[in-house]
């Protein structure tokens, strides 16, 4: 999708919140395709570092994949690139890990299909996703104690 002037922050770059919106939407789509009939909600997004700015007129390129599934929770990795359409140059701008949960019609967590791993790379991504999920859960428990 091409970034428009309405997507700009006061510096003339694309507003980070606009990029996060698109990241959340694409992650939700990937999770929905995996979960099927379930409703999908975003539980968290790991810290996102914008390593390069995205400029007005750039094409925002999002590459998303499902890394990890546990019962009702899923982790989707989204790589973000910006393409200068005048120069046909792409630049990596960041990666986000989005945790999503599948819910039934009453808003209760519902089990989703297991992830079928078909390559060594997918197995590695799964293990890394499992590790990130454990860290998220540990941090969430810690925040509850601190409050």
Contact map, one row per residue, 1 for C-alpha under 8 A:
111000000000000000000000000000000000000000000000000000000011100000000000000000000000000000000000000000000000000000000000000000000000000000000000000
111100000000000000000000000000000000000000000000000000011111000000000000000000000000000000000000000000000000000000000000000000000000000000000000000
111110100000010000000000000000000000000000000000000000111111000000000000000000000000000000000000000000000000000000000000000000000000000000000000000
011111110000000000000000000000000000000000000000000000011000000000000000000000000000000000000000000000000000000000000000000000000000000000000000000
001111110001000000000000000000000000000000000000000000010000000000000000000000000000000000000000000000000000000000000000000000000000000000000000000
000111110000000000000000000000000000000000000000000000000000000000000000000000000000000000000000000000000000000000000000000000000000000000000000000
001111111000011001000000000000000000000000000000000000010000000000000000000000000000000000000000000000000000000000000000000000000000000000000000000
000111111111111000000000000000000000000000000000000000010000000000000000000000000000000000000000000000000000000000000000000000000000000000000000000
000000111111111000000000000000000000000000000000000000000000000000000000000000000000000000000000000000000000000000000000000000000000000000000000000
000000011111100000000000000000000000000000000000000000000000000000000000000000000000000000000000000000000000000000000000000000000000000000000000000
000000011111100000000000000000000000000000000000000000000000000000000000000000000000000000000000000000000000000000000000000000000000000000000000000
000010011111110000000000000000000000000000000000000000110000000000000000000000000000000000000000000000000000000000000000000000000000000000000000000
000000011111111000000000000000000000000000000000000011110000000000000000000000000000000000000000000000000000000000000000000000000000000000000000000
001000111001111101100000000000000000000000000000000011110000000000000000000000000000000000000000000000000000000000000000000000000000000000000000000
000000111000111111100000000000000000000000000000000000000000000000000000000000000000000000000000000000000000000000000000000000000000000000000000000
000000000000011111110000000000000000000000000000010000000000000000000000000000000000000000000000000000000000000000000000000000000000000000000000000
000000000000001111111000000000000000000000000000000000000000000000000000000000000000000000000000000000000000000000000000000000000000000000000000000
000000100000011111111100000000000000000000000000000000000000000000000000000000000000000000000000000000000000000000000000000000000000000000000000000
000000000000011111111110000000000000000000000000000000000000000000000000000000000000000000000000000000000000000000000000000000000000000000000000000
000000000000000111111111000000000000000000000000000000000000000000000000000000000000000000000000000000000000000000000000000000000000000000000000000
000000000000000011111111100000000000000000000000000000000000000000000000000000000000000000000000000000000000000000000000000000000000000000000000000
000000000000000001111111110000000000000000000000000000000000000000000000000000000000000000000000000000000000000000000000000000000000000000000000000
000000000000000000111111111000000000000000000000000000000000010000000000000001000000000000000001000000000000000000000000000000000000000000000000000
000000000000000000011111111100000000000001000000000000000000000000000000000000000000000000000000010000000000000000000000000000000000000000000000000
000000000000000000001111111110000000000000000000000000000000000000000000000000000000000000000000000000000000000000000000000000000000000000000000000
000000000000000000000111111111000000000000000000000000000000010100000000000001000000000000000000000000000000000000000000000000000000000000000000000
000000000000000000000011111111100000000000000000000000000000000110000000000111000000000000000000010000000000000000000000000000000000000000000000000
000000000000000000000001111111110000000111000000000000000000000000000000000000000000000000000000000100000000000000000000000000000000000000000000000
000000000000000000000000111111111000000000000000000000000000000000000000000000000000000000000000000000000000000000000000000000000000000000000000000
000000000000000000000000011111111100000000000000000000000000000111000000000100000000000000000000000000000000000000000000000000000000000000000000000
000000000000000000000000001111111110000100000000000000000000000001000000010100000000000000000000000100000000000000000000000000000000000000000000000
000000000000000000000000000111111111111100000000000000000000000000000000000000000000000000000000000000000000000000000000000000000000000000000000000
000000000000000000000000000011111111000000000000000000000000000000000000000000000000000000000000000000000000000000000000000000000000000000000000000
000000000000000000000000000001111111000000000000000000000000000000000000000000000000000000000000000000000000000110000000000000000000000000000000000
000000000000000000000000000000111111110000000000000000000000000000000000000000000000000000000000000001000000000110000000000000000000000000000000000
000000000000000000000000000000011111110000000000000000000000000000000000000000000000000000000000000000000000000000000000000000000000000000000000000
000000000000000000000000000000010011111000000000000000000000000000000000000000000000000000000000000000000000000000000000000000000000000000000000000
000000000000000000000000000000010011111100000000000000000000000000000000000000000000000000000000000001111000010000000000000000000000000000000000000
000000000000000000000000000000010000111110000000000000000000000000000000000000000000000000000000000001111000000000000000000000000000000000000000000
000000000000000000000000000100110000011111000000000000000000000000000000000000000000000000000000000111100000000000000000000000000000000000000000000
000000000000000000000000000100000000001111100000000000000000000000000000000000000000000000000000000111100000000000000000000000000000000000000000000
000000000000000000000001000100000000000111111000000000000000000000000000000000000000000000000000011110000000000000000000000000000000000000000000000
000000000000000000000000000000000000000011111000000000000000000000000000000000000000000000000000011110000000000000000000000000000000000000000000000
000000000000000000000000000000000000000001111100000000000000000000000000000000000000000000000000011100000000000000000000000000000000000000000000000
000000000000000000000000000000000000000001111111000000000000000000000000000000000000000000000001111000000000000000000000000000000000000000000000000
000000000000000000000000000000000000000000011111000000000000000000000000000000000000000000000001110000000000000000000000000000000000000000000000000
000000000000000000000000000000000000000000001111100000000000000000000000000000000000000000000001000000000000000000000000000000000000000000000000000
000000000000000000000000000000000000000000001111110000000000000000000000000000000000000000000111000000000000000000000000000000000000000000000000000
000000000000000000000000000000000000000000000011111000000000000000000000000000000000000000000110000000000000000000000000000000000000000000000000000
000000000000000100000000000000000000000000000001111110000000000000000000000000000000000000001100000000000000000000000000000000000000000000000000000
000000000000000000000000000000000000000000000000111110000000000000000000000000000000000000011100000000000000000000000000000000000000000000000000000
000000000000000000000000000000000000000000000000011111000000000000000000000000000000000000111100000000000000000000000000000000000000000000000000000
000000000000110000000000000000000000000000000000011111100000000000000000000000000000000000001000000000000000000000000000000000000000000000000000000
000000000000110000000000000000000000000000000000000111110101000000000000000000000100000000001000000000000000000000000000000000000000000000000000000
001000000001110000000000000000000000000000000000000011111100000000000000000000000100000000000000000000000000000000000000000000000000000000000000000
011110110001110000000000000000000000000000000000000001111100000000000000000000000000000000000000000000000000000000000000000000000000000000000000000
011100000000000000000000000000000000000000000000000000111110000000000000000000000001100000000000000000000000000000000000000000000000000000000000000
011000000000000000000000000000000000000000000000000001111111000000000000000000000111100000000000000000000000000000000000000000000000000000000000000
111000000000000000000000000000000000000000000000000000001111100000000000000000000111100000000000000000000000000000000000000000000000000000000000000
111000000000000000000000000000000000000000000000000001000111110000000000000000011110000000000000000000000000000000000000000000000000000000000000000
100000000000000000000000000000000000000000000000000000000011111000000000000000011110000000000000000000000000000000000000000000000000000000000000000
000000000000000000000010010000000000000000000000000000000001111100000000000001111000000000000000000000000000000000000000000000000000000000000000000
000000000000000000000000000000000000000000000000000000000000111110000000000001110000000000000000000000000000000000000000000000000000000000000000000
000000000000000000000000011001000000000000000000000000000000011111000000000111100000000000000000000000000000000000000000000000000000000000000000000
000000000000000000000000001001000000000000000000000000000000001111100000000111000000000000000000000000000000000000000000000000000000000000000000000
000000000000000000000000000001100000000000000000000000000000000111111000011110000000000000000000000000000000000000000000000000000000000000000000000
000000000000000000000000000000000000000000000000000000000000000011111000011110000000000000000000000000000000000000000000010011001000000000000000000
000000000000000000000000000000000000000000000000000000000000000001111100011100000000000000000000000000000000000000100000000011101100000000000000000
000000000000000000000000000000000000000000000000000000000000000001111111111000000000000000000000000000000000000101100000000000000000000000000000000
000000000000000000000000000000000000000000000000000000000000000000011111110000000000000000000000000000000000000001000000000000000000000000000000000
000000000000000000000000000000000000000000000000000000000000000000001111100000000000000000000000000000000000011111000000000000000000000000000000000
000000000000000000000000000000000000000000000000000000000000000000001111110000000000000000000000000011100000111100000000000000000000000000000000000
000000000000000000000000000000000000000000000000000000000000000000001111111000000000000000000000001111000000000100000000000000000000000000000000000
000000000000000000000000000000100000000000000000000000000000000001111101111100000000000000000000001110000000000000000000000000000000000000000000000
000000000000000000000000000000000000000000000000000000000000000001111000111110000000000000000000111100000000000000000000000000001000100000000000000
000000000000000000000000001001100000000000000000000000000000000111110000011111000000000000000000111100000000000000000000000000000000000000000000000
000000000000000000000000001000000000000000000000000000000000000111100000001111100000000000000011110000000000000000000000000000000000000000000000000
000000000000000000000010011000000000000000000000000000000000011110000000000111110000000000000011110000000000000000000000000000000000000000000000000
000000000000000000000000000000000000000000000000000000000000011100000000000011111000000000011111000000000000000000000000000000000000000000000000000
000000000000000000000000000000000000000000000000000000000001111000000000000001111100000000011110000000000000000000000000000000000000000000000000000
000000000000000000000000000000000000000000000000000000000001110000000000000000111110000001111100000000000000000000000000000000000000000000000000000
000000000000000000000000000000000000000000000000000001100111100000000000000000011111000001111000000000000000000000000000000000000000000000000000000
000000000000000000000000000000000000000000000000000000000111100000000000000000001111100111100000000000000000000000000000000000000000000000000000000
000000000000000000000000000000000000000000000000000000001110000000000000000000000111111111000000000000000000000000000000000000000000000000000000000
000000000000000000000000000000000000000000000000000000001110000000000000000000000011111110000000000000000000000000000000000000000000000000000000000
000000000000000000000000000000000000000000000000000000000000000000000000000000000001111100000000000000000000000000000000000000000000000000000000000
000000000000000000000000000000000000000000000000000000000000000000000000000000000001111110000000000000000000000000000000000000000000000000000000000
000000000000000000000000000000000000000000000000000000000000000000000000000000000011111111000000000000000000000000000000000000000000000000000000000
000000000000000000000000000000000000000000000000000000000000000000000000000000000011101111100000000000000000000000000000000000000000000000000000000
000000000000000000000000000000000000000000000000000000000000000000000000000000001111000111110000000000000000000000000000000000000000000000000000000
000000000000000000000000000000000000000000000000000100000000000000000000000000001110000011111000000000000000000000000000000000000000000000000000000
000000000000000000000000000000000000000000000000001100000000000000000000000000111100000001111100000000000000000000000000000000000000000000000000000
000000000000000000000000000000000000000000000000011111000000000000000000000000111100000000111110000000000000000000000000000000000000000000000000000
000000000000000000000000000000000000000000000001111100000000000000000000000000111000000000011111000000000000000000000000000000000000000000000000000
000000000000000000000000000000000000000000000001100000000000000000000000000011110000000000001111100000000000000000000000000000000000000000000000000
000000000000000000000010000000000000000000001111000000000000000000000000000011100000000000000111110000000000000000000000000000000000000000000000000
000000000000000000000000000000000000000000001100000000000000000000000000001111000000000000000011111000000000000000000000000000000000000000000000000
000000000000000000000001001000000000000001111100000000000000000000000000001111000000000000000001111100000000000000000000000000000000000000000000000
000000000000000000000000000000000000000001111000000000000000000000000000111100000000000000000000111110000000000000000000000000000000000000000000000
000000000000000000000000000100100000000111110000000000000000000000000000111100000000000000000000011111000000000000000000000000000000000000000000000
000000000000000000000000000000000000000111100000000000000000000000000001110000000000000000000000001111100000100000000000000000000000000000000000000
000000000000000000000000000000000010011110000000000000000000000000000001100000000000000000000000000111110000111100000000000000000000000000000000000
000000000000000000000000000000000000011110000000000000000000000000000001000000000000000000000000000011111111110000000000000000000000000000000000000
000000000000000000000000000000000000011000000000000000000000000000000000000000000000000000000000000001111111110000000000000000000000000000000000000
000000000000000000000000000000000000011000000000000000000000000000000000000000000000000000000000000000111111000000000000000000000000000000000000000
000000000000000000000000000000000000000000000000000000000000000000000000000000000000000000000000000000111111000000000000000000000000000000000000000
000000000000000000000000000000000000000000000000000000000000000000000000000000000000000000000000000000111111100000000000000000000000000000000000000
000000000000000000000000000000000000000000000000000000000000000000000000000000000000000000000000000000111111110000000000000000000000000000000000000
000000000000000000000000000000000000000000000000000000000000000000000001000000000000000000000000000011110011111000000000000000000000000000000000000
000000000000000000000000000000000000010000000000000000000000000000000011000000000000000000000000000001110001111100000000000000000000000000000000000
000000000000000000000000000000000000000000000000000000000000000000000011000000000000000000000000000001000000111110000000000000000000000000000000000
000000000000000000000000000000000110000000000000000000000000000000001011100000000000000000000000000001000000011111000000000000000000000000000000000
000000000000000000000000000000000110000000000000000000000000000000000010000000000000000000000000000000000000001111100000000000000000000000000000000
000000000000000000000000000000000000000000000000000000000000000000001110000000000000000000000000000000000000000111110000000000000000000000000000000
000000000000000000000000000000000000000000000000000000000000000000011000000000000000000000000000000000000000000011111000000000000000000000000000000
000000000000000000000000000000000000000000000000000000000000000000000000000000000000000000000000000000000000000001111100000000000000000000000000000
000000000000000000000000000000000000000000000000000000000000000000000000000000000000000000000000000000000000000000111110011000000000000000000000000
000000000000000000000000000000000000000000000000000000000000000000000000000000000000000000000000000000000000000000011111011000000000000000000000000
000000000000000000000000000000000000000000000000000000000000000000000000000000000000000000000000000000000000000000001111111000000000000000000000000
000000000000000000000000000000000000000000000000000000000000000000000000000000000000000000000000000000000000000000000111111100000000000000000000000
000000000000000000000000000000000000000000000000000000000000000000000000000000000000000000000000000000000000000000000011111110000000000000000000000
000000000000000000000000000000000000000000000000000000000000000000100000000000000000000000000000000000000000000000001111111111000000000000000000000
000000000000000000000000000000000000000000000000000000000000000000000000000000000000000000000000000000000000000000001111111111100000000000000000000
000000000000000000000000000000000000000000000000000000000000000000000000000000000000000000000000000000000000000000000001111111110000000000000000000
000000000000000000000000000000000000000000000000000000000000000000110000000000000000000000000000000000000000000000000000111111111000000000000000000
000000000000000000000000000000000000000000000000000000000000000000110000000000000000000000000000000000000000000000000000011111111100000000000000000
000000000000000000000000000000000000000000000000000000000000000000010000000000000000000000000000000000000000000000000000001111111110000000000000000
000000000000000000000000000000000000000000000000000000000000000000000000000000000000000000000000000000000000000000000000000111111111000000000000000
000000000000000000000000000000000000000000000000000000000000000000110000001000000000000000000000000000000000000000000000000011111111100000000000000
000000000000000000000000000000000000000000000000000000000000000000010000000000000000000000000000000000000000000000000000000001111111110000000000000
000000000000000000000000000000000000000000000000000000000000000000000000000000000000000000000000000000000000000000000000000000111111111000000000000
000000000000000000000000000000000000000000000000000000000000000000000000000000000000000000000000000000000000000000000000000000011111111100000000000
000000000000000000000000000000000000000000000000000000000000000000000000001000000000000000000000000000000000000000000000000000001111111110000000000
000000000000000000000000000000000000000000000000000000000000000000000000000000000000000000000000000000000000000000000000000000000111111111000000000
000000000000000000000000000000000000000000000000000000000000000000000000000000000000000000000000000000000000000000000000000000000011111111100000000
000000000000000000000000000000000000000000000000000000000000000000000000000000000000000000000000000000000000000000000000000000000001111111110000000
000000000000000000000000000000000000000000000000000000000000000000000000000000000000000000000000000000000000000000000000000000000000111111111000000
000000000000000000000000000000000000000000000000000000000000000000000000000000000000000000000000000000000000000000000000000000000000011111111100000
000000000000000000000000000000000000000000000000000000000000000000000000000000000000000000000000000000000000000000000000000000000000001111111110000
000000000000000000000000000000000000000000000000000000000000000000000000000000000000000000000000000000000000000000000000000000000000000111111111000
000000000000000000000000000000000000000000000000000000000000000000000000000000000000000000000000000000000000000000000000000000000000000011111111100
000000000000000000000000000000000000000000000000000000000000000000000000000000000000000000000000000000000000000000000000000000000000000001111111110
000000000000000000000000000000000000000000000000000000000000000000000000000000000000000000000000000000000000000000000000000000000000000000111111111
000000000000000000000000000000000000000000000000000000000000000000000000000000000000000000000000000000000000000000000000000000000000000000011111111
000000000000000000000000000000000000000000000000000000000000000000000000000000000000000000000000000000000000000000000000000000000000000000001111111
000000000000000000000000000000000000000000000000000000000000000000000000000000000000000000000000000000000000000000000000000000000000000000000111111
000000000000000000000000000000000000000000000000000000000000000000000000000000000000000000000000000000000000000000000000000000000000000000000011111
